[in-house]
Each structure stands twice: as C-alpha cells, then as structure tokens.
Amino acid sequence: MSYNYLENYITQLQSKGRYSFTLRELESAFPKEKSALHMALGRLTRKQRVTRICKGFYIVIPAEYRASGVLPPSFFINDLMNHLNRAYYVGLISAAALHGAAHQQPQVFQVIIKPPQIRPIKTAGVKISFILKKNFPSSGIIQKKTDTGYINISNPVMTALDLVQFQRQSGGFARVLEILQELAETFNHFVLEQALQNTWPTTVLQRFGYVCEHFLNLTVYAEPVYSKLKPDKMHPTRLSLANSSRSGIIDKKWGIIKNDELGAAF
C-alpha cells in the first residue's frame, strides 16, 4: 500500500462528511498492509493531516483547521462515543453554547456519561472532559444536527438542571446564572416535562426551582418543579456550592440558604 493511497482514503472520508476513522476500519480496508498502516499514519500525523484522539481512533484535520490543528469535537464526538461503546450526551456549557446561550465557546468540550469514568482527552489542542452521572437520564436527550451529522445533546431545561447540579464544572454560580438567563429563552413546557421525567437529587430541584422563580421570573416553570418535591425530603441547601458557609437567610418555600451575594439580593 502506498502512502498516497491512504491519503486518498482519508480524502474520500471527507467527501462523505466524515472527519474520523478507526484503526479497525483501516485494517479492514487494507487487510494485507497492517504493519505499513502504522508507518503511514505516523507520516500523516507529522504532516498534521490526522491526529490520534485515543487508542484506535483518529480524526482528520481539514486544511482550514490545519493552522490551529484543532477540529471542533462536535465534528467527531458521536463517532468517538460509538467507538468507545458508551452512552453519552453533550452537556453543561458545551450544550448551552449549542443552544445559543453562551457568549464564549467553552475551552473544554463537556460530555456527560454513565459510569465507569473515562479519562479526559487532551491532545493536539482537543480537550474533552467527561462528567460522570450515576442517574443517567432516559428522557430529555435530543439529537442536534452538526456539519458532520447528529450528536446527542441535553435539551435546554436538562442543560439548565445539569448546570445547577455541576456548578463547579461550569464556572461557578454567577457564571451558571449568566448562562441560564439566555438559556431560559429556549424553555417550553414540553422540554421541561421531558427533563423532569428523570431522577434528580432533591437539592438540584430546590436550587433550580428557586432560580426559576426568583432570578429568571419564570414561576410558570418553577411550579412544576416544586410539585416534584416532597416537603419531608427537603432540607436547607446552599444556593452556591462554591461557598461552604451554611449561614444566610433561608427561603422557606424552596429551603435554599442564600449564601451567595446574588442570592441574598432576592
């Protein structure tokens, strides 16, 4: 097999809208050239034509991305998770950005998975963080069209709930609130109902309901959240997880300790 032949193979992939491939695919396409494949891949890697993301999985770097060497993870995340045989959805700030609710593109692409954990991917400018979620949702995951196909992404309300749950991974409470103010424009009762069908920690529902009612002025969405709560299961919980203090005024309805300057104002 010649080096040019592998280059042609990759060009054909791109013509089909694909920007990733597996070593297994190459070995199947060129069964008599397994040893030569590794050498050819090494040459293409040095030329920044391809990059290995993880064992057995490569991405193609188009000419327009070669200067930075970074291909948007949305171009290949679905293929990557299929390669790893793992359920997933794009979440948190990455999902908010895809919903048009983040001023800046996140530096790290955030993916929600069920156990076991996957190590973060940091290679050739690609940064993917995997956030573990034990109660992996059965509802509220939608498919969003990208330049290369479809990817799994949390719907707007589930994105909001995840942001409230994973504040530390989302830049803190103030950053979460900033994103929610934009994300709320995409809420509707259908996506709320879909998101609430999943199992959520009581504290997450308390915080999200409080934010909807007092920050976003969306009582119409706060009340369905409140109906999911059982008063005997509610305990005072901090609004901001960054502040360990449990002192502050407690909102009686939601059981929220206003331990954040923004929260104290409402």
C-alpha positions in Angstrom: 0.0 0.0 0.0 1.4 3.4 -0.9 1.2 6.5 1.4 -0.8 8.3 -1.3 -3.4 5.5 -1.2 -4.1 6.2 2.5 -4.2 9.9 1.7 -6.9 9.2 -0.9 -8.8 7.1 1.6 -8.9 10.0 4.0 -9.9 12.4 1.2 -12.8 10.1 0.4 -13.9 10.1 4.0 -14.1 13.9 4.0 -16.1 13.9 0.8 -18.7 11.8 2.7 -18.8 14.3 5.5 -16.7 12.2 7.9 -13.8 13.5 9.9 -12.8 10.5 11.9 -11.9 6.8 11.4 -10.8 3.9 13.5 -7.7 1.7 13.1 -10.0 -1.2 12.8 -11.7 0.4 9.7 -8.3 0.8 8.1 -7.2 -2.7 8.8 -10.5 -3.9 7.3 -10.0 -1.8 4.2 -6.3 -2.8 3.8 -6.0 -6.2 5.4 -2.6 -7.0 3.8 -0.9 -3.9 5.0 -1.4 -3.8 8.7 2.3 -3.1 9.5 2.6 -0.4 6.8 -0.6 1.3 8.1 1.1 2.4 11.3 4.0 3.9 9.4 1.7 5.7 7.1 -0.4 7.0 10.0 2.8 8.3 11.6 3.7 10.3 8.5 0.2 11.7 8.2 0.3 12.7 11.9 3.5 14.5 11.4 2.0 16.4 8.5 -1.0 17.3 10.7 -3.3 15.5 8.4 -4.6 13.2 11.1 -4.5 13.2 14.9 -4.9 10.2 17.3 -7.5 11.1 19.9 -7.4 7.8 21.8 -6.4 4.2 21.2 -7.5 3.1 17.8 -9.4 6.4 17.0 -8.2 9.1 14.7 -9.6 12.4 13.4 -8.9 14.1 10.1 -7.7 17.7 10.1 -9.0 19.6 7.1 -6.9 22.3 5.5 -8.9 25.1 7.1 -8.2 23.7 10.6 -4.6 22.8 10.0 -3.1 26.0 11.2 -4.6 25.5 14.7 -4.6 21.7 14.5 -7.9 21.7 16.3 -11.0 20.1 15.0 -14.3 21.0 16.9 -15.2 18.0 19.0 -18.8 18.3 17.7 -17.5 17.0 14.4 -16.5 13.6 15.8 -17.9 13.1 19.3 -20.6 10.8 18.1 -18.2 8.6 16.3 -15.8 8.6 19.3 -18.5 7.5 21.7 -19.6 4.8 19.3 -16.0 3.6 19.1 -15.9 3.5 22.9 -19.4 1.9 23.0 -20.6 4.4 25.6 -23.9 6.2 26.1 -23.4 10.0 26.2 -24.7 13.4 25.6 -23.1 16.8 25.2 -23.9 18.8 28.3 -23.2 21.8 30.5 -21.6 24.9 28.9 -21.0 23.0 25.7 -24.7 22.2 25.4 -25.6 25.7 26.3 -23.4 27.0 23.5 -25.0 24.7 21.0 -28.4 26.1 22.2 -27.0 29.6 21.6 -26.8 30.5 25.2 -23.1 31.1 25.9 -21.2 34.2 25.0 -17.9 32.4 24.5 -17.2 28.9 23.3 -16.0 26.7 26.2 -12.3 25.8 26.2 -13.2 22.3 27.2 -15.9 20.2 25.4 -18.1 18.7 28.1 -19.7 15.3 27.8 -22.0 13.6 30.3 -21.6 9.8 30.7 -22.8 7.0 32.9 -20.2 5.0 35.0 -17.4 4.0 34.6 -15.4 7.1 34.2 -13.4 8.0 31.1 -10.1 9.9 31.4 -10.1 13.4 30.0 -8.8 13.8 26.5 -6.1 16.4 26.0 -4.3 16.0 22.7 -3.3 18.3 19.8 -5.5 21.1 21.2 -8.5 18.9 21.7 -9.9 19.0 25.2 -12.8 16.8 26.2 -14.0 16.4 29.7 -16.3 13.5 30.8 -18.6 14.2 33.7 -20.0 11.1 35.4 -23.7 10.9 36.1 -25.0 7.9 38.1 -28.6 8.6 37.3 -28.1 8.7 33.6 -31.3 10.2 32.0 -33.7 8.3 29.9 -35.5 11.4 28.7 -34.5 14.9 27.7 -31.7 13.9 25.3 -32.2 15.3 21.8 -30.3 14.9 18.6 -28.8 18.1 17.1 -27.6 18.4 13.6 -24.0 19.4 13.1 -21.7 19.8 10.0 -21.0 16.1 10.1 -24.2 14.5 11.2 -26.1 14.3 14.5 -24.9 14.4 18.1 -26.7 13.7 21.4 -27.3 16.8 23.5 -29.3 17.7 26.6 -32.5 19.7 25.9 -32.5 23.3 27.2 -34.1 22.5 30.6 -31.9 19.4 31.2 -28.9 21.6 30.3 -30.0 24.1 32.9 -30.6 21.4 35.6 -27.1 20.0 34.9 -25.5 23.4 35.2 -27.2 23.9 38.6 -26.0 20.4 39.7 -22.5 20.7 38.4 -21.7 24.3 39.3 -18.0 23.7 39.9 -17.5 22.3 36.4 -19.5 25.2 34.9 -17.5 28.2 36.2 -19.4 28.7 39.5 -22.9 30.0 40.4 -22.5 33.5 38.8 -21.4 32.0 35.5 -24.3 29.5 35.6 -26.8 32.2 36.3 -25.5 34.3 33.4 -25.9 31.3 31.0 -29.4 30.5 32.4 -30.6 34.0 31.7 -30.1 33.3 28.0 -30.9 29.6 28.0 -34.3 30.3 29.6 -35.4 31.9 26.3 -35.5 28.4 24.8 -37.5 26.8 27.6 -41.0 25.5 27.0 -43.3 23.1 28.8 -42.5 20.1 26.6 -38.7 20.2 27.3 -39.4 20.9 31.0 -41.7 17.8 31.2 -39.1 15.7 29.4 -36.3 16.8 31.7 -38.4 16.3 34.9 -39.1 12.7 33.9 -35.6 11.8 35.0 -34.3 11.2 38.6 -32.8 14.3 40.1 -31.3 15.0 43.5 -33.8 16.9 45.7 -31.2 19.6 46.2 -30.8 20.2 42.5 -34.6 20.6 42.1 -34.6 23.0 45.0 -31.9 25.2 43.5 -33.3 25.1 40.0 -36.8 25.9 41.2 -35.6 28.8 43.3 -33.6 30.2 40.4 -36.5 29.9 38.0 -38.8 31.8 40.4 -36.5 34.4 41.8 -33.8 35.0 39.2 -35.5 34.2 36.0 -39.0 35.3 37.0 -40.4 32.1 35.5 -42.9 31.0 38.0 -44.7 29.1 35.2 -41.7 26.7 35.1 -40.9 26.9 38.8 -44.3 25.5 40.0 -44.0 22.1 38.0 -40.5 21.7 39.6 -42.0 22.4 43.1 -44.7 19.8 42.5 -41.9 17.2 42.1 -40.5 18.0 45.6 -41.6 16.2 48.8 -41.5 18.6 51.8 -40.4 15.8 54.1 -37.4 15.2 51.9 -36.3 18.8 51.6 -33.5 20.1 53.8 -31.8 23.5 53.8 -29.3 23.5 51.0 -26.7 26.0 49.8 -27.5 28.1 46.7 -23.8 28.4 45.7 -21.7 25.3 46.1 -18.5 27.4 46.0 -19.3 28.9 49.3 -19.2 26.3 52.1 -21.0 28.6 54.5 -24.4 27.5 55.6 -25.2 30.8 57.1 -27.7 33.2 55.5 -31.4 33.8 55.0 -33.3 30.6 54.2 -36.1 30.8 51.6 -38.9 28.9 53.3 -40.6 27.6 50.2 -37.5 26.1 48.5 -35.3 25.5 51.5 -32.5 27.5 49.9 -29.7 29.1 52.0 -28.9 32.4 50.4 -25.2 32.1 50.8 -24.3 34.0 47.7 -24.3 37.8 47.2 -26.6 37.4 44.2 -28.9 35.0 46.0 -29.1 37.3 49.0 -30.5 40.1 46.8 -33.6 38.1 46.1 
